[in-house]
Amino acid sequence: MQPSVLIFGAGAVGATLANWLAPELENLSVFDRPEVLDVIEEKGIGAYAQDLIKEVQWQKVKVVRDLSTIPAPDIILLCVKNYSLESVCSSLTSHFGDAPLVVGLQNGRDNQRVLPQYFSKVAYGVVCYNAWLDSPNVVGYQKRGPLVLGRVGKSCSRQCLEETINLLHAAVPCFYTAELEDAVISKMIINLTNSLTSLVGLGFEPLDDEDKFQKILTGLTYEGVCIARAAGYKEARLGGMPSWATMGFAAKAPTFLTRPIFRRNLKKMVVSSMAQDLLTHKRPQTELESINGELLALAYQHGVDAPLNQALYKLCKSEFSKSGFKPLSAAAVYQSLFS
C-alpha cells in the first residue's frame, strides 16, 4: 500500500508537485487556506511548462480543510516559506505529533534550524526548478524538476529517505545527495538574483537598462561563488543551473562576449516567488534574510569582501519594508549600488 502524503502549502512549488504527483499517488492530499482550497476542490490544479500556457494539464487533487479530521500522514511535503516555518510546525505537531516524515522544501538553511525542534524524522530538499502562480490553482514552471533530497546527520534513516525519493521519482525527477550542504549553498547562490529581480520588478515592469542589470546580476552571483569557496563549500550541479565557472566568466569577460548568452538566459527568467510575495500578494515578509543575509553572514565569517551583495541587501531591506513597495529602475539600482 502506498504511503499517505500531505502537501502543506499550495504555492508555486506545492501546486506543481500536487499536479505532478496526483496521478501517481492515491493517498495524496493538499492543505492550504480555505479560499485556495475552494478553487482547487472545484477546478483542480492546472500546470503548464514555460511558453506552453495554452497546454495546461489539469489534475483533480484531494484537499484537506481541517487537519484534525485526518490521521497522521506518512510523509509531509512542507512547501511553505521560511518565515512561516515556526507557526506551521507548531500546528503540525499539535495535530500529528512526531509521526510523519517531514520533507522541508525551503530555500536556504533556516529549515535545518527549525524542523529538528519539532520533528525527529526530517529530510531536506533542494528545489531545482522555477515556478510561478498565475492564479490560486494555475501554476507555470520552467522545467519538470528535479528535486534533490538529503539529510543532516541521521535526521532520518537512509532507507526512509530512499523510499521517499523513489515515491516522488515516479512523477518528478528526484535524486539523493550525500552532500546536502553543498547543494543548498549552490542553490542559494542562484537565489541571490531573486532580490535583484524583485527590486526591479522583472516580469512586472519593462527592464530599462539591460547593461546595468547584467553587471549587477553577474557581480552578485560571482561574489556568491567566492563566498561559498572561501567557506569550504564545493559546487553541486543542480538541474542545468549555471556552473560556478560560467558565473565567473559572465562577471569577468567582456560584455560583447557575454551579452548574447545573457540575453538568451534573460528570456528564460521568470517571476521569482519573492517578487510575487511583494508585488502580487503584497506581503511584507520575504526570504531576503534566509538567502542574501545568510550568505553575507558567511562572507563576514570567512573574511570575504562582498560589497555588491552587501549594498544590494541594504537597499532591499530599505525598499521592501516600505508600505506599497514599488520596483525601482535598473539604472536607479545601479546608481545606488555603485555610487
C-alpha positions as CSV (number, residue, x, y, z in Angstrom):
1,M,0.0,0.0,0.0
2,Q,1.3,3.5,-0.9
3,P,2.1,5.8,2.0
4,S,-0.1,8.8,2.6
5,V,1.3,12.1,1.5
6,L,0.2,15.6,2.6
7,I,1.4,18.6,0.7
8,F,1.3,21.5,3.1
9,G,1.2,24.7,1.1
10,A,-0.2,25.1,-2.4
11,G,2.1,27.8,-3.6
12,A,4.2,27.5,-6.7
13,V,6.2,24.5,-5.5
14,G,3.4,22.8,-3.7
15,A,1.0,23.3,-6.7
16,T,3.4,21.9,-9.2
17,L,4.2,18.9,-7.0
18,A,0.5,18.3,-6.4
19,N,-0.2,18.4,-10.1
20,W,2.6,16.0,-11.0
21,L,2.1,13.6,-8.1
22,A,-1.7,13.3,-8.1
23,P,-1.9,10.8,-11.0
24,E,0.7,8.6,-9.3
25,L,-0.3,8.7,-5.6
26,E,-3.7,7.6,-4.5
27,N,-3.2,8.9,-0.9
28,L,-2.1,12.4,-1.8
29,S,-3.9,15.5,-0.4
30,V,-3.2,19.2,-0.2
31,F,-3.7,21.7,2.7
32,D,-3.8,25.5,2.4
33,R,-6.0,28.5,3.2
34,P,-9.8,27.9,2.7
35,E,-10.1,30.2,-0.2
36,V,-7.3,28.4,-2.1
37,L,-8.8,25.0,-1.3
38,D,-12.2,26.2,-2.6
39,V,-10.8,26.8,-6.0
40,I,-8.6,23.6,-6.1
41,E,-11.5,21.4,-5.0
42,E,-13.8,22.9,-7.6
43,K,-11.5,23.0,-10.6
44,G,-8.3,21.0,-9.7
45,I,-4.8,22.3,-10.3
46,G,-3.6,23.2,-13.8
47,A,0.1,23.3,-14.6
48,Y,1.9,24.2,-17.8
49,A,5.5,24.4,-19.0
50,Q,7.0,27.8,-19.8
51,D,5.8,29.1,-23.1
52,L,3.1,26.5,-23.3
53,I,0.4,28.3,-21.5
54,K,-2.2,27.0,-23.9
55,E,-1.3,23.4,-22.9
56,V,-2.4,23.5,-19.3
57,Q,-2.5,20.0,-17.8
58,W,-5.3,19.6,-15.3
59,Q,-5.4,17.2,-12.3
60,K,-8.0,16.7,-9.6
61,V,-6.4,16.8,-6.2
62,K,-7.8,15.9,-2.9
63,V,-8.0,18.7,-0.4
64,V,-7.8,18.7,3.4
65,R,-9.7,21.6,5.1
66,D,-9.2,20.5,8.7
67,L,-6.0,18.7,9.8
68,S,-7.8,17.3,12.8
69,T,-10.1,15.2,10.5
70,I,-7.3,13.1,9.0
71,P,-4.9,10.6,10.5
72,A,-1.2,11.5,10.6
73,P,0.2,11.2,7.1
74,D,3.2,9.1,6.5
75,I,5.0,11.9,4.6
76,I,4.5,15.7,4.8
77,L,6.0,17.7,1.9
78,L,6.4,21.1,3.6
79,C,6.1,23.7,0.9
80,V,5.9,27.0,2.9
81,K,8.4,29.8,3.1
82,N,11.0,30.1,5.8
83,Y,9.1,32.9,7.6
84,S,6.1,30.6,8.1
85,L,8.0,27.6,9.4
86,E,7.7,28.1,13.2
87,S,3.9,28.6,13.2
88,V,3.3,25.8,10.7
89,C,5.5,23.3,12.5
90,S,3.7,24.1,15.8
91,S,0.4,23.4,14.1
92,L,1.5,20.2,12.5
93,T,2.9,18.8,15.8
94,S,-0.3,19.7,17.6
95,H,-2.3,17.6,15.1
96,F,0.1,14.8,14.2
97,G,2.7,14.6,16.9
98,D,6.0,13.2,15.7
99,A,4.7,10.5,13.5
100,P,5.3,11.8,9.9
101,L,8.5,12.1,7.9
102,V,8.7,15.8,7.1
103,V,10.4,16.9,3.9
104,G,11.5,20.6,4.1
105,L,11.5,22.2,0.6
106,Q,12.6,25.7,1.6
107,N,15.4,27.8,0.2
108,G,18.4,28.3,2.4
109,R,19.2,26.7,5.8
110,D,16.6,28.0,8.1
111,N,14.7,24.7,7.9
112,Q,17.7,22.9,9.3
113,R,17.5,25.0,12.4
114,V,13.7,24.9,12.8
115,L,12.5,21.5,11.8
116,P,14.6,19.4,14.2
117,Q,13.0,21.3,17.1
118,Y,9.6,19.8,16.2
119,F,10.3,16.5,14.3
120,S,12.7,13.6,14.7
121,K,12.3,12.4,11.1
122,V,13.3,15.1,8.7
123,A,14.6,15.2,5.1
124,Y,15.7,18.3,3.3
125,G,15.1,19.0,-0.4
126,V,16.6,21.4,-2.9
127,V,14.1,22.5,-5.5
128,C,15.9,22.8,-8.8
129,Y,13.2,24.4,-10.9
130,N,11.4,27.8,-11.0
131,A,7.6,28.0,-10.8
132,W,5.1,30.8,-10.5
133,L,1.4,31.1,-9.8
134,D,-0.9,32.7,-12.3
135,S,-3.9,32.1,-10.0
136,P,-4.6,30.1,-6.9
137,N,-4.9,26.9,-9.0
138,V,-2.9,27.5,-12.1
139,V,0.9,27.2,-12.0
140,G,3.6,27.6,-14.6
141,Y,7.1,26.0,-14.4
142,Q,10.3,26.4,-16.2
143,K,11.0,22.6,-16.3
144,R,9.8,19.5,-14.6
145,G,12.1,19.1,-11.6
146,P,14.4,17.9,-10.4
147,L,14.3,17.6,-6.6
148,V,17.5,16.8,-4.7
149,L,16.9,15.2,-1.3
150,G,19.4,14.6,1.5
151,R,19.6,14.5,5.3
152,V,21.6,16.2,8.0
153,G,23.4,13.6,10.1
154,K,20.8,11.0,11.0
155,S,17.8,13.3,10.7
156,C,16.1,10.3,9.0
157,S,17.1,6.8,8.1
158,R,18.7,6.2,4.7
159,Q,16.1,3.6,3.9
160,C,13.3,6.0,4.7
161,L,14.9,8.7,2.5
162,E,15.4,6.4,-0.4
163,E,11.8,5.1,-0.3
164,T,10.6,8.7,-0.4
165,I,12.8,9.5,-3.3
166,N,11.5,6.5,-5.2
167,L,8.0,7.5,-4.4
168,L,8.5,11.1,-5.8
169,H,10.6,10.0,-8.7
170,A,7.6,8.2,-10.3
171,A,6.3,11.7,-11.1
172,V,9.2,14.1,-10.9
173,P,12.9,13.5,-11.2
174,C,14.2,13.2,-7.7
175,F,17.7,12.3,-6.6
176,Y,19.7,11.6,-3.4
177,T,22.7,13.7,-2.4
178,A,25.2,12.8,0.3
179,E,26.5,16.4,0.0
180,L,23.3,18.3,1.0
181,E,25.1,21.4,2.3
182,D,26.9,21.9,-1.0
183,A,23.6,21.6,-2.8
184,V,21.9,24.1,-0.5
185,I,24.6,26.7,-0.8
186,S,24.8,26.2,-4.6
187,K,21.1,26.9,-4.9
188,M,21.4,29.9,-2.6
189,I,23.9,31.5,-5.0
190,I,21.3,31.2,-7.8
191,N,18.6,32.6,-5.5
192,L,20.7,35.7,-4.8
193,T,19.2,37.0,-8.0
194,N,15.7,36.9,-6.6
195,S,16.3,40.0,-4.6
196,L,17.5,41.9,-7.6
197,T,14.7,40.8,-10.0
198,S,12.2,41.7,-7.3
199,L,13.8,45.1,-6.7
200,V,13.4,46.0,-10.4
201,G,10.1,44.2,-10.8
202,L,11.3,41.8,-13.5
203,G,8.1,40.3,-15.1
204,F,6.0,43.2,-13.8
205,E,7.9,46.2,-15.3
206,P,9.9,46.6,-18.5
207,L,13.6,46.4,-18.0
208,D,15.0,49.9,-18.6
209,D,18.8,49.2,-18.8
210,E,19.9,45.7,-19.8
211,D,23.6,46.5,-19.5
212,K,23.4,47.7,-15.9
213,F,21.1,44.9,-14.9
214,Q,23.6,42.4,-16.3
215,K,26.5,43.9,-14.5
216,I,24.6,43.8,-11.2
217,L,23.3,40.2,-11.6
218,T,26.6,38.7,-12.7
219,G,28.5,40.5,-10.0
220,L,26.1,39.3,-7.3
221,T,26.4,35.6,-8.3
222,Y,30.2,35.7,-8.7
223,E,30.6,37.2,-5.2
224,G,28.3,34.4,-4.0
225,V,30.7,31.8,-5.6
226,C,33.7,33.5,-3.9
227,I,31.9,33.3,-0.5
228,A,31.0,29.7,-0.9
229,R,34.5,28.7,-1.9
230,A,36.1,30.6,1.0
231,A,33.7,28.9,3.4
232,G,34.8,25.5,2.1
233,Y,31.8,24.5,0.0
234,K,32.0,22.7,-3.2
235,E,29.9,23.2,-6.3
236,A,26.8,21.0,-6.7
237,R,25.5,20.8,-10.3
238,L,21.7,21.2,-9.9
239,G,19.4,20.5,-12.8
240,G,21.1,22.5,-15.5
241,M,21.7,25.7,-13.5
242,P,24.7,27.8,-14.4
243,S,28.0,26.4,-13.2
244,W,30.4,28.4,-11.0
245,A,32.8,28.7,-13.9
246,T,30.1,30.1,-16.0
247,M,29.2,32.7,-13.3
248,G,32.9,33.7,-13.1
249,F,33.1,34.1,-16.9
250,A,29.9,36.1,-17.0
251,A,31.2,38.5,-14.4
252,K,34.8,38.9,-15.8
253,A,34.6,38.6,-19.6
254,P,34.0,41.5,-22.0
255,T,30.3,42.3,-22.5
256,F,30.5,41.7,-26.2
257,L,31.2,38.0,-25.4
258,T,28.6,37.6,-22.7
259,R,25.7,39.7,-23.9
260,P,24.2,37.1,-26.4
261,I,24.3,34.4,-23.8
262,F,22.8,36.7,-21.2
263,R,20.0,37.8,-23.4
264,R,19.0,34.1,-24.1
265,N,19.0,33.5,-20.3
266,L,17.1,36.7,-19.6
267,K,14.3,35.4,-21.8
268,K,14.1,32.3,-19.7
269,M,13.9,34.2,-16.4
270,V,10.5,34.0,-14.7
271,V,8.9,36.0,-11.9
272,S,10.5,35.0,-8.6
273,S,8.5,33.9,-5.6
274,M,10.0,36.9,-3.7
275,A,8.6,39.3,-6.3
276,Q,5.2,37.5,-6.1
277,D,5.2,38.0,-2.3
278,L,6.0,41.7,-2.7
279,L,4.1,42.7,-5.8
280,T,1.2,40.2,-6.2
281,H,0.4,39.2,-2.6
282,K,1.6,42.5,-1.0
283,R,3.3,40.5,1.8
284,P,5.9,42.3,3.8
285,Q,7.8,39.1,4.5
286,T,10.4,37.8,2.1
287,E,13.3,35.3,2.1
288,L,15.9,38.1,2.0
289,E,17.4,37.2,5.3
290,S,17.3,33.4,4.6
291,I,19.2,33.8,1.3
292,N,21.1,37.1,1.0
293,G,21.5,37.6,4.7
294,E,22.7,34.0,5.2
295,L,25.4,34.3,2.5
296,L,26.6,37.7,3.8
297,A,27.0,36.1,7.3
298,L,29.2,33.5,5.7
299,A,31.2,36.3,4.0
300,Y,31.8,38.1,7.3
301,Q,32.7,34.9,9.0
302,H,35.3,34.0,6.4
303,G,36.6,37.5,5.6
304,V,35.3,37.7,2.1
305,D,34.7,41.1,0.6
306,A,31.2,41.2,-0.9
307,P,30.4,44.9,-1.5
308,L,27.8,44.3,-4.2
309,N,25.8,41.8,-2.1
310,Q,26.1,44.0,1.0
311,A,24.9,47.1,-0.8
312,L,22.0,45.2,-2.5
313,Y,21.0,43.6,0.8
314,K,20.9,47.0,2.5
315,L,18.9,48.6,-0.4
316,C,16.4,45.7,-0.5
317,K,15.8,45.9,3.3
318,S,15.0,49.6,2.9
319,E,12.8,49.3,-0.2
320,F,11.0,46.1,0.7
321,S,10.0,47.5,4.1
322,K,8.2,50.4,2.6
323,S,4.4,50.4,2.5
324,G,3.2,49.7,-1.0
325,F,6.6,48.7,-2.4
326,K,7.2,49.8,-6.0
327,P,10.0,48.5,-8.2
328,L,13.0,50.7,-9.0
329,S,14.6,51.0,-12.4
330,A,17.7,49.1,-13.1
331,A,19.5,52.3,-13.7
332,A,18.5,53.6,-10.2
333,V,19.6,50.4,-8.6
334,Y,22.9,50.5,-10.3
335,Q,23.4,54.1,-9.3
336,S,22.6,53.3,-5.7
337,L,25.0,50.2,-5.6
338,F,28.0,51.8,-7.4
339,S,27.8,55.4,-6.2
